Amino acid sequence: MENTKYLHDISQIKSMMERSSRFISLSGLSGVLAGIYALIGAYLASTIIPVFPSYRLVILTQEKTLQLVLIGVVVLVLSLSTGIYLTIKRSQKLGLKSWDHTTRRLLINLAIPLITGGIFILILMSKGIIAMAAPASLIFYGLSLVNASKYTYSDIRALGIIEIALGLVATFFVGYGLLFWALGFGVMHIIYGILVYLKYERETADTNTPT
């Protein structure tokens, strides 16, 4: 009995240390919804730029470039707002603070590569190098996830590495950039969100269910 009690105490201490050093309130549903937003955005973008190898030869007008930027911004805003809302709800459900020093460190480490990549992509687009925008977005997004992964679920690191790999492969197949973008931001987010729910959120829900 004493050994069982000690093991339980050690488990509780480990859980408390994890909660204080890692942000564990991320919602799997927000990942799924972000993926759906990205797939819708990719579809809208496909009405502006063709999805085939000759894409690299397409010269975009200023109007079409602005339309693509607008689609990207809307997808980003929807994903962020949904993620923030669902994360706050999950934090309240778990009895955790949604904003503390761990959250700040997570966001700072996430934002540095993300903002750098955003500026870099805007520069590329301003120079007319549209074909590299999708690969660059995947690479910088993956770097931001890897950079922030030490403050949250380790699964984020795996997702980041996949995004980087997709971005690098996309640089060799620039005509299929939009397809790689849809795969990375759409399909991979949906898969990641489902896995996070099954691995973390369902377990929490089962624990809180009265027996």
Helices and strands as residue ranges (DSSP letters): H 2-21, H 28-46, G 53-57, H 62-94, H 101-126, G 130-132, H 133-148, G 149-151, H 155-172, G 174-176, H 177-181, I 182-187, H 188-196, I 197-201, H 202-208
